């Protein structure tokens, strides 16, 4: 494994870091104050649109997938940029690299037909529209995707969709254009060949966003996470992505690189949390000493640095494996980082909150929102327990194979 970054990636990372430091972080507090003062905070504010134009003019647009390209960026090239974007909640959208749109972009690129790409992918790449992804359901244990109860049944030239989804990321955005819905299409088919993914345009009769959900009181505006009902929703057969019964296969392909993105953004958030706590621990004095010299804070700071470095290398390894042998052969490594990165970010952010005292849990600092985001990501894209089970299964399989071979001698 070679973890050296290419000169191109180094230069792009430097550009992204500078843009975030100079243009995004200074306006965060004012942006959120204005947004949350509105009656409807799921709103586009002009200052964000101005930043997007500036980012695009500087070549910092669609860092994950350029319009006209046939492949997404290599995971090893995009991961360092995703880490930079983890420093700010606003950065991914400013660079048109926000979830769930990047995942939906990749899905449409890999499995969509030419008509779907032209109608749905191109506007996403140009930042003209936004999308949502509907997979998780409130009535079943969604950690096992085969439990899915919502249906997408083919009837002639139409797909009839019924069911309820929640944590439908992106459902609140004012520019929402469509939802990619995953549902059961072939109940008697093979376990992993029963589901389909279907494009459902916003405004289709029978589709209703019932409510927006919060995480510890945070709504993640303007994207948000919605509970969405589908009652006899009908869309043309041409809205099926990739073909009937391929939903599970596509979900696995979509989630692998997406987890790299999530984990690297979490590492970026952890870096920002560590930076904030170090600055605070040196500037604030209690009992005659800087906070950095009280209790075991110095050791905790050292351990935080060590943990971040370990996690980054593990994510880089997973990214390298995705690039070289494919997602299918990197499933254990992807699950490992999905456990490690949110735990790491949650722990370091919690420490930073403690160092900030009362300020750490209020809106004066980004720490409380960062903690909420890290905690939620221990559930999103599969809970810790599912990933740990996969890692254990892969580990035990090595010895089961060895045991069988010894038994046959």
Phi, psi and omega in degrees: 000135178242111182266007176291134179276146176292159179299323178298315180292319178300316182293318180294321178298318179297319179297316181295314179302315181295317180298316180296315182294320186274329190240328186267305183302321181296338183255000185303307185300313180296323179299310183289328175299314180293318182298314184282350175277348181281153175295325177238106184277356173275071190222146172278126174261140186300328182294331178287320177297324178295320178295322178298315179299319180294317179299316180296320180295336180263010178078019181250058185226137181053055181293341183269322183207114179279145177299133179094344179279153184260353179224148173285166178298150174299145181300322181292335179274326183276330184306314180297328178287322177297322177299316178301316183292340177291349179288342184216138177296334185275335189302313182304319180290322180301324181264008182058042181233030186271151171278149001271008187296321180298319178296318179291325175300313181295321179300312180292324179296314186281322189242345182286153175274177185300320180295317179295321179296317181294318186278326189244321183283314184302314178298327177296314181295332179272358179074015181279333181229169173231163182226169177227166181228122183247107181229312185288143181234145182283338189268352181228166175282098187284356173296339173249102186298338180287352175284349188313130182255333179298145188239150173224089189259130180281124176231099182064237181265013181232158171249128179257123188244131177219144176141178179235131175242148170222173191054039176281094188294135180093359186292339184267352187294135181298339180261016179304129181248324182202160175243133170271115186256132175249124182213171182281124180244327184233080186304332182263004181283178177300153189309319182256020179230028184258344192253155178226157173248132187228138175277122179243108180296144173299139181094355176295131180307133180098345177269127181219127173276106187286319182193162174256140184259148179247156174246107184053036178091351179267135185256355177057043179288154002272005182279297177072176182227118188252156165263122189234132177253147178233112182240106181050044177285130181241127175228158179298150177305331181294351179274356175288132179266124172079342181117154179300137174085003183258009185300315182295316178302315182290325179299319180295318178294324180289320188282335182300296177299325179300326178290327173301314181300309180303312186293321179289325175296323177295322177294321175298319177296322179296321177298318180292320178298317179295320178298314180297319183288325178294315178300316181293319184292334179273333186266338182259137182244136175219137180055036175081006181224153171299149180303332180295341182257007181259145176055220179257027186298323180296318178293322180294323176295316179298316180295324178298316178299315180298316181297318180297315180297318179298314182296318180300315180296323179294320178293319177300321178297314179298319179297317179298320180292320177300319181291326189261320184240353177095159183301320184303325183264008179238019187298320179295314181296321178295319177293323178300313183290330180292335174277314188292311190295312178295321178298315179301310183296320179297316183293314182291321178294323177297319177297317179296321177299316181298318179295327181277352179062221182301327180297332184293335183258005179248182187282358181290339178229157182280003191294317182297317178294323178295320178297316180300318180296317180295318180295320180296326182284355170280355174246320183296147182058031179101128179290161180311316186300321179294317181291321178296322178297320179295316179298316180296319179298317179295322181291314181293330181299329179299318185278329176295320178296317180297321180295319179295319180296320178294323180292336181272356181280000000 
